[in-house]
Amino acid sequence: MRLGLKADSLLERVADWLNLAPKPLAHAFFGMMASRTLMAGERLGLFAALADGSATVEELAARLKLSPEGTRALLEALEACEAVERKKGRYRMADSARRWLDPRSPQYVGGFLDFNYTQWEWWSHLEDAIRTGEAVDIHHFAPDDPRWRSYIHAMHQMSRLSAPEVARSIPLPRGARQVLDLGGAHGWYAAELCRRHRGLKATVLDLEGSVRVGREIISRAGLSHVVTHKEGDILTSELGGPYDAVLLFQVVHHLSPAQNVALLRRVRTALTHKGTLAVLEYLREDAEQPPSAAPLIGLHYFLTSKAAAYAPAEVEGFLDDAGFRIESVRPVRHLPLQTLLIARPE
């Protein structure tokens, strides 16, 4: 996936081709405005209101207790972001946006938009992180900090988009009974795996704040009988076992190379001889490849974990050092930039 600006006319395309317009300014200014516009549409309830049907500016303003002038300006901006449409003075949710922004949709991502307020605050510390090398610590706030709820629900909404595809792509040994989900938070990937394999049960090991929210998500889905949450630090807690599979999803980028190898060695001892290790990660492209949005993810990881988006060869090196052989590597179609690696103990 690449970021870019879309020209609306031949004149704008020519100006782009001749480098007559300041793209850095456009990326900074319009990118900021588009992000905050969508965030405000979610937090102020416009998307939820329009999910029930079309409405005028005045109707929405009265229902949501907003100023008519501000409501009109926000709706026009949301129309520019292709989130809403206007016809004969009434606004409705755009068809292409409904699956993502209607709270009743199983693909709803409004929670992630709201979580962006927390991420927005994190990014306000970017310059300090670059100067000092010290990251924003996003995993060690108190267990009852409300950011945990926002964080884990946002991750859960994202996982729902790809969990069926990912679960289908994970081969388990015959008669598999136990899976360990390290740093699995909401536990949704493990739950999807259990739903596909009769008799399979999962343990999710994560920090207390994450586990509290994850338990609620699994309980609400009626899956507590197959997915159990356990509080602990994946770097120091006993892993137990033996397990038929271990999931390590969106964890590698939070850790240093040495931490990754040490963790993977412990995972190897916790797996059965024919057990499956599944690693899901954003992987950095080769330096010779044309630039995409992936380096922005890498910068986000540096800011929030003082770690990195690793290249495929680096992750393969971690696995090799820990005694794993890679069986398959494949991109995940439903979420851009994610790669699923399947490995087994040598």
C-alpha positions in Angstrom: 0.0 0.0 0.0 1.3 3.5 -0.9 0.2 6.9 0.3 -0.5 9.5 -2.3 -2.6 12.5 -3.5 -5.3 12.0 -6.1 -5.5 14.6 -8.8 -9.1 15.7 -9.6 -8.5 17.2 -13.0 -6.1 17.2 -16.0 -4.6 20.5 -14.7 -3.8 19.0 -11.3 -2.3 15.9 -13.0 0.0 18.1 -15.1 0.9 20.2 -12.0 1.7 16.9 -10.2 3.8 15.6 -13.0 5.8 18.9 -13.3 6.2 19.1 -9.5 4.6 22.5 -9.4 2.6 21.8 -6.1 4.3 21.3 -2.7 3.5 17.7 -1.9 5.1 17.8 1.5 2.7 20.6 2.5 -0.3 18.7 1.1 0.6 15.5 2.8 1.1 17.2 6.2 -1.9 19.6 6.0 -4.5 17.5 4.2 -3.4 14.2 5.9 -3.9 15.8 9.3 -7.3 17.2 8.4 -8.6 14.0 6.9 -7.5 12.0 9.9 -9.1 14.3 12.4 -12.3 14.7 10.3 -12.9 10.9 10.4 -12.1 10.7 14.1 -14.6 13.5 14.9 -17.3 11.9 12.8 -17.0 8.8 14.9 -16.6 10.5 18.3 -19.5 13.0 17.8 -21.8 10.2 16.7 -22.4 11.2 13.1 -21.7 7.8 11.7 -24.0 6.0 14.2 -26.8 8.5 13.4 -26.5 8.1 9.7 -26.4 4.4 10.0 -30.1 4.7 10.8 -30.9 6.6 7.7 -30.4 9.9 5.9 -30.9 13.3 7.6 -30.5 17.0 7.1 -27.8 19.1 8.8 -30.4 20.5 11.1 -31.8 17.1 12.1 -28.4 15.8 12.9 -27.3 18.9 14.8 -30.5 18.7 17.0 -30.2 15.0 17.6 -26.5 15.1 18.5 -26.6 18.5 20.3 -24.1 20.0 17.9 -24.0 23.5 16.3 -25.6 23.5 12.9 -22.7 25.5 11.4 -20.1 23.0 12.8 -22.2 20.0 11.7 -22.5 21.3 8.2 -18.7 22.0 7.9 -17.9 18.5 9.3 -20.4 16.7 7.0 -19.0 18.5 3.9 -15.5 17.4 5.0 -16.7 13.8 5.6 -18.1 13.9 2.1 -14.7 14.9 0.8 -13.3 11.9 2.7 -15.9 9.7 0.9 -17.5 8.7 4.2 -20.9 10.3 3.5 -22.9 11.4 0.5 -25.3 14.3 0.0 -28.5 14.2 -2.1 -31.2 16.9 -2.2 -30.0 18.4 1.0 -29.9 15.2 3.0 -26.8 13.3 4.0 -26.4 9.5 4.1 -23.6 7.1 4.8 -21.7 6.3 1.6 -22.3 2.7 0.4 -18.5 2.0 0.3 -18.1 3.2 3.9 -21.1 1.5 5.5 -19.4 -1.8 6.1 -16.6 0.0 8.0 -18.5 2.8 9.8 -21.9 1.3 10.6 -21.7 0.1 14.3 -23.9 -2.8 13.4 -21.5 -4.1 10.8 -19.2 -7.1 11.7 -16.4 -5.1 9.9 -17.0 -1.9 11.9 -13.7 -0.1 12.7 -15.1 2.9 14.5 -13.4 1.8 17.7 -10.0 2.1 15.9 -10.9 5.6 14.7 -11.7 6.6 18.3 -8.4 4.9 19.5 -6.6 7.3 17.1 -7.1 10.0 19.7 -4.7 8.1 21.9 -2.3 7.5 19.0 -2.5 11.1 18.1 -1.2 12.0 21.6 1.5 9.4 21.3 2.7 11.0 18.0 2.9 14.4 19.7 6.1 12.9 21.3 7.7 11.9 18.0 10.4 14.6 17.9 11.5 13.9 21.5 11.7 10.2 20.7 13.9 10.9 17.7 16.1 13.2 19.7 16.5 11.0 22.7 15.9 7.5 21.4 13.4 7.0 24.2 10.0 5.5 23.2 6.5 6.3 24.4 5.8 3.4 26.8 2.4 2.1 25.6 2.3 -1.2 27.5 3.1 -0.4 31.1 0.4 1.9 32.2 -1.8 0.8 35.1 -4.2 -2.1 34.5 -7.2 0.1 35.1 -6.1 2.8 32.8 -8.9 3.5 30.3 -6.4 3.4 27.4 -6.3 -0.4 27.7 -10.0 -0.6 26.8 -9.6 1.7 23.8 -6.4 -0.1 22.7 -7.7 -3.7 22.9 -11.1 -3.0 21.4 -9.4 -1.2 18.5 -7.1 -4.2 17.9 -10.0 -6.6 18.2 -11.9 -4.7 15.5 -8.8 -5.0 13.2 -8.4 -8.7 14.0 -12.0 -9.5 13.0 -11.1 -8.5 9.4 -8.4 -11.0 8.9 -9.0 -13.7 11.6 -10.9 -16.1 9.3 -8.3 -15.9 6.6 -5.4 -16.3 9.1 -7.1 -19.3 10.9 -7.6 -21.1 7.6 -3.9 -20.7 6.8 -2.5 -22.2 10.0 -1.9 -26.0 9.7 -2.2 -27.8 13.0 -1.0 -31.3 13.8 -3.6 -34.1 13.7 -5.6 -34.2 17.0 -4.4 -30.8 18.2 -5.8 -29.9 21.6 -3.9 -26.9 23.0 -2.8 -23.6 21.6 -0.9 -20.7 23.3 -1.5 -17.2 22.1 1.3 -15.0 23.3 0.5 -11.3 23.8 -2.9 -12.2 22.2 -4.9 -9.5 24.0 -8.5 -9.9 22.7 -7.8 -13.6 21.9 -9.8 -13.3 18.7 -7.3 -15.1 16.4 -7.1 -18.0 18.9 -10.9 -18.1 19.2 -11.3 -18.3 15.4 -8.7 -21.1 15.3 -10.7 -23.0 18.0 -14.0 -22.6 16.1 -12.3 -24.2 13.1 -10.9 -27.2 15.0 -13.2 -29.3 17.2 -11.7 -30.0 20.6 -9.1 -27.2 20.4 -8.7 -24.9 23.4 -6.5 -21.8 23.7 -4.7 -19.9 26.5 -4.0 -16.2 26.0 -1.0 -14.9 27.9 -0.8 -11.1 28.2 -0.4 -8.2 30.6 -3.2 -7.6 33.2 -4.7 -4.5 31.6 -4.9 -6.3 28.3 -6.3 -9.5 29.8 -9.1 -7.7 31.6 -10.5 -6.4 28.4 -9.8 -9.5 26.4 -11.8 -11.6 28.9 -14.8 -9.4 28.4 -14.6 -9.6 24.6 -14.3 -13.4 24.7 -17.1 -13.7 27.3 -19.4 -11.5 25.3 -18.9 -13.7 22.2 -19.8 -16.8 24.3 -16.3 -18.4 23.8 -15.0 -18.5 27.4 -15.2 -22.3 27.3 -12.5 -22.5 24.6 -10.4 -19.4 25.2 -8.8 -18.7 28.7 -6.9 -15.6 29.5 -3.9 -15.7 31.8 -2.1 -12.6 33.3 1.7 -12.5 32.8 4.6 -11.0 30.9 5.5 -13.1 27.8 9.2 -12.4 28.4 9.4 -13.8 31.9 6.3 -15.9 32.7 6.3 -19.7 32.5 4.8 -20.7 29.2 3.7 -24.2 30.2 2.9 -26.7 27.6 3.4 -28.8 25.6 1.2 -26.9 23.0 0.2 -28.1 19.5 0.5 -24.5 18.3 1.8 -21.1 19.5 0.6 -17.8 18.0 3.0 -14.8 18.0 0.9 -12.1 16.4 2.1 -8.5 16.2 4.6 -9.1 19.0 8.0 -9.4 17.2 8.1 -5.6 16.4 7.8 -4.7 20.1 11.0 -6.6 20.9 14.7 -6.3 20.3 16.5 -9.0 18.2 17.9 -10.6 21.4 14.5 -10.6 23.1 12.9 -12.2 20.0 15.5 -15.0 19.8 15.2 -15.6 23.6 11.4 -15.8 23.4 11.4 -18.0 20.4 13.8 -20.5 22.1 11.3 -20.7 25.0 8.5 -21.2 22.6 10.3 -24.0 21.0 10.6 -25.9 24.3 6.8 -25.3 24.9 5.8 -26.8 21.6 5.2 -30.5 20.8 7.6 -32.1 18.4 5.3 -31.5 15.4 3.8 -28.3 16.8 3.1 -25.2 14.7 4.5 -21.7 15.3 2.5 -19.0 13.5 4.0 -15.5 13.4 1.9 -12.6 12.1 3.8 -9.3 11.5 4.2 -6.1 9.5 7.4 -6.7 7.7 9.7 -4.0 6.3 10.3 -4.2 2.6 13.8 -4.6 1.1 15.7 -1.4 0.9 15.8 -1.6 -2.9 12.0 -1.8 -3.2 10.0 1.3 -4.2 8.8 3.1 -1.0 5.4 2.4 0.4 3.5 3.1 3.6 5.4 0.4 5.4 8.2 2.8 6.7 5.5 4.8 8.5 4.5 1.6 10.4 8.2 1.2 11.2 8.4 4.7 12.6 5.3 4.0 14.6 6.9 1.0 16.1 10.0 3.0 17.0 7.9 5.6 18.7 5.8 3.2 20.7 8.2 0.4 21.5 11.7 1.6 20.6 11.7 -1.4 18.3 11.3 -1.8 14.6 9.4 -3.2 11.7 11.8 -6.0 10.7 12.7 -7.2 7.2 11.7 -10.8 6.3 15.4 -11.9 6.4 15.7 -10.6 10.0 12.7 -12.5 11.2 13.9 -15.6 9.4 17.2 -15.1 11.2 15.4 -15.0 14.6 13.6 -18.2 13.8 16.7 -20.0 12.6 18.7 -19.0 15.7 15.9 -20.4 17.9 15.8 -23.7 16.1 12.8 -23.3 13.8 12.5 -24.0 10.1 10.0 -21.9 8.0 7.4 -23.9 6.1 5.5 -21.0 4.4 5.3 -17.3 4.1 2.3 -15.5 2.8 0.7 -12.0 2.8 -2.6 -11.5 4.5 -5.1 -10.3 1.9 -7.6 -8.7 4.3 -5.1 -6.4 6.0 -2.4 -4.6 4.1 1.3 -5.1 4.9 0.7 -8.1 7.2 2.6 -11.4 6.6 1.9 -14.8 8.1 4.9 -17.1 8.7 4.4 -20.8 9.5 7.4 -22.5 11.2 8.1 -25.8 13.0 10.8 -26.9 15.4 13.8 -28.5 13.6 
